[in-house]
């Protein structure tokens, strides 16, 4: 089973840069543009590590963290 890293940030440039760095290191990466999309990806499973922006429009990183922690209690932050 492949385990992934999820990058969550509303800043497209920052999200893409971090994703590219991680992929360059041989990691499987999924990226989300906001907390809602992050929850959707988390519900699909296979996420081991999450890099998340705290200040995002709509649903901030703290609220998304609390919801994702219920879905993926073993994920690292």
Backbone torsions as a table, in degrees:
resi	resn	phi	psi	omega
1	UNK	NA	126.1	179.1
2	UNK	-80.8	131.6	177.0
3	UNK	-107.2	141.4	-172.3
4	UNK	-118.5	163.6	169.7
5	UNK	-104.8	138.3	176.1
6	UNK	-113.1	130.8	176.2
7	UNK	-109.4	124.1	-177.5
8	UNK	-122.8	115.8	178.8
9	UNK	-162.3	138.7	177.8
10	UNK	-79.1	-12.7	176.8
11	UNK	-85.0	106.1	-175.2
12	UNK	-57.9	-43.7	-178.4
13	UNK	-63.3	-45.4	179.5
14	UNK	-64.9	-44.7	179.7
15	UNK	-60.6	-45.6	-179.0
16	UNK	-66.8	-41.1	179.6
17	UNK	-61.9	-48.4	179.7
18	UNK	-63.8	-40.7	177.6
19	UNK	-60.4	-45.4	-179.5
20	UNK	-62.8	-40.5	177.9
21	UNK	-61.6	-46.7	-178.5
22	UNK	-66.2	-40.6	177.0
23	UNK	-63.7	-39.5	177.2
24	UNK	-61.4	-24.8	176.9
25	UNK	-89.4	6.8	176.0
26	UNK	86.5	15.6	-178.6
27	UNK	-94.8	151.7	173.0
28	UNK	-84.5	127.7	-174.6
29	UNK	-132.7	138.6	169.8
30	UNK	-122.2	143.2	-179.9
31	UNK	-123.9	144.6	179.8
32	UNK	-125.0	141.8	-177.0
33	UNK	-86.8	-12.3	179.9
34	UNK	-160.9	175.8	-179.0
35	UNK	-63.3	-35.4	-179.9
36	UNK	-63.8	-45.2	178.8
37	UNK	-67.5	-36.0	178.1
38	UNK	-61.6	-41.9	178.1
39	UNK	-64.5	-40.9	177.8
40	UNK	-59.7	-48.0	179.6
41	UNK	-66.0	-38.6	179.9
42	UNK	-62.8	-36.1	-179.0
43	UNK	-68.3	-18.4	176.2
44	UNK	-81.8	-10.1	175.4
45	UNK	81.5	-171.1	176.4
46	UNK	65.1	21.7	176.8
47	UNK	-102.9	124.7	178.6
48	UNK	-101.4	-34.1	-172.4
49	UNK	-139.5	138.2	-177.8
50	UNK	-128.8	127.6	170.1
51	UNK	-105.6	117.0	-174.7
52	UNK	-133.0	134.1	171.7
53	UNK	-68.4	142.6	178.5
54	UNK	-84.9	-42.9	-176.9
55	UNK	-97.0	103.1	177.1
56	UNK	-136.5	149.2	177.7
57	UNK	-70.6	156.0	178.4
58	UNK	83.4	-83.5	177.0
59	UNK	-121.9	118.5	-178.6
60	UNK	-74.9	171.0	-176.0
61	UNK	-63.7	-31.8	179.9
62	UNK	-67.6	-47.4	179.0
63	UNK	-62.5	-43.5	177.9
64	UNK	-62.6	-41.6	178.2
65	UNK	-56.1	-48.2	-177.6
66	UNK	-62.0	-39.7	179.0
67	UNK	-71.1	-41.4	-179.7
68	UNK	-68.9	-35.6	179.5
69	UNK	-60.4	-31.7	175.6
70	UNK	-68.7	-36.7	-178.2
71	UNK	-78.5	-42.8	-175.8
72	UNK	-125.3	73.7	-176.1
73	UNK	-62.9	-20.2	-178.8
74	UNK	-93.2	-1.5	-178.6
75	UNK	-70.5	147.6	177.0
76	UNK	-96.6	150.8	-177.1
77	UNK	-124.3	NA	NA
